[in-house]
Amino acid sequence: MTTDGGVHPENLFAQDPVSQLGRFSKVGAPEELVSEGALRENAWCMIQADDGWWDVFYYEHGSRTTNLGRAKSRLAALRLLGGRLLYTDILNRASRREADE
């Protein structure tokens, strides 16, 4: 709950990141593609650092290969990752369309 008695926006939806990505970015993401709170090979990871900020990055071959950035809240981290997935989805659709022509 917020201080004014309303429901906090992060509590309105399912808490798993894949469901939230679908809701916020309208881009489907397979569960194996996103990991929250733990490193997972060949996945986008969202991990809360000791300072409370969220690190968002792609993890493969035992290291971070694409660092998307840091976010102050979990919701902001989801939006950061959702934006990247949406961007990738748009590029993939465009390249498929070009291949079909």
Buried (B, 14 or more C-beta within 10 A) or exposed (E): EEEEEEEEEEEEBEEEBBEBBBEBBEBEBEEEBBBBEEEBEEBBBBBBEEEEBBBBBBBEEEEBEEEBBBBEBBBBBBBBBBBBBBEEBEEEEEEEEEEEE
